[in-house]
């Protein structure tokens, strides 16, 4: 069998588009966004809060954040709506419905 260069697609899809299409086909978009949010938590809230965050996980559209500092926990609870709107603007509406500090 010989290689035929004309048998390939004429247009090459950008890697990002191909990756998004792959996630859509395998219905993994939601899980990928959740993992991206967990990974980007420190970037969203800043270095001070990130350094006092012990763990972050998502269950049933609720973001659970375990913190090692009481004052930081209160600060997050007071700014809960602001953090949720940051998440919504970056990852889309309806991904996270509530933020719970542990």
C-alpha positions as CSV (number, residue, x, y, z in Angstrom):
1,X,0.0,0.0,0.0
2,X,1.4,3.4,-1.0
3,X,1.0,6.7,0.8
4,X,-1.4,9.1,-1.0
5,X,-1.0,12.7,0.3
6,X,-4.2,13.7,-1.4
7,X,-6.2,11.3,0.8
8,X,-5.7,13.5,3.9
9,X,-8.1,16.3,4.8
10,X,-7.4,19.6,3.0
11,X,-7.9,21.7,6.1
12,X,-6.1,21.0,9.3
13,X,-8.1,21.8,12.4
14,X,-6.4,23.8,15.1
15,X,-5.4,21.6,18.0
16,X,-7.7,23.5,20.4
17,X,-10.7,22.9,18.2
18,X,-9.9,19.3,17.7
19,X,-9.5,18.8,21.4
20,X,-12.9,20.5,22.1
21,X,-14.6,18.3,19.5
22,X,-13.0,15.2,21.1
23,X,-14.4,16.2,24.5
24,X,-17.8,16.8,23.0
25,X,-17.9,13.5,21.2
26,X,-17.0,11.6,24.4
27,X,-19.2,13.8,26.6
28,X,-16.3,14.8,28.8
29,X,-16.7,18.6,28.6
30,X,-18.1,19.0,32.1
31,X,-15.5,16.9,33.7
32,X,-12.7,18.7,31.9
33,X,-14.1,22.1,33.0
34,X,-14.3,20.8,36.6
35,X,-10.7,19.7,36.5
36,X,-9.7,23.0,34.9
37,X,-11.4,24.9,37.7
38,X,-9.7,22.9,40.4
39,X,-6.4,23.5,38.7
40,X,-7.0,27.2,38.2
41,X,-8.3,27.8,41.8
42,X,-5.1,29.6,42.9
43,X,-5.2,31.8,39.8
44,X,-8.8,32.7,40.4
45,X,-8.5,33.7,44.1
46,X,-4.9,34.8,44.4
47,X,-1.7,33.7,46.0
48,X,-2.8,34.4,49.7
49,X,-6.0,32.3,49.6
50,X,-4.4,29.6,47.4
51,X,-1.5,29.2,50.0
52,X,-4.1,28.5,52.7
53,X,-6.2,26.2,50.6
54,X,-5.8,22.5,51.6
55,X,-8.1,20.9,49.0
56,X,-10.6,21.8,46.3
57,X,-13.2,19.4,44.9
58,X,-16.5,19.5,43.1
59,X,-19.6,17.4,43.9
60,X,-23.1,17.9,42.6
61,X,-22.3,21.3,41.1
62,X,-21.0,22.5,44.5
63,X,-17.4,23.7,44.9
64,X,-16.0,22.5,48.2
65,X,-12.9,24.4,49.5
66,X,-11.0,23.2,52.6
67,X,-9.1,26.0,54.2
68,X,-6.5,26.1,56.9
69,X,-7.2,29.7,58.0
70,X,-10.4,30.9,59.8
71,X,-10.1,34.6,58.7
72,X,-9.6,33.4,55.0
73,X,-12.6,31.2,55.4
74,X,-14.8,34.2,56.5
75,X,-13.3,36.3,53.7
76,X,-14.4,33.7,51.1
77,X,-17.8,33.4,52.7
78,X,-18.3,37.2,52.5
79,X,-17.2,37.3,48.9
80,X,-18.9,34.1,47.8
81,X,-21.0,35.8,45.1
82,X,-18.0,37.5,43.6
83,X,-16.1,34.2,43.4
84,X,-19.1,32.4,41.9
85,X,-19.4,35.2,39.3
86,X,-15.7,34.9,38.5
87,X,-16.1,31.2,38.0
88,X,-19.2,31.7,35.8
89,X,-17.5,34.3,33.6
90,X,-14.5,32.0,33.1
91,X,-16.1,28.5,32.8
92,X,-19.7,29.2,31.9
93,X,-23.0,29.5,33.6
94,X,-24.4,26.6,35.5
95,X,-21.2,24.8,36.2
96,X,-21.0,25.7,39.9
97,X,-24.1,26.6,41.8
98,X,-22.7,26.9,45.3
99,X,-19.4,27.4,47.1
100,X,-18.9,25.7,50.4
101,X,-16.0,26.3,52.8
102,X,-14.8,23.5,55.0
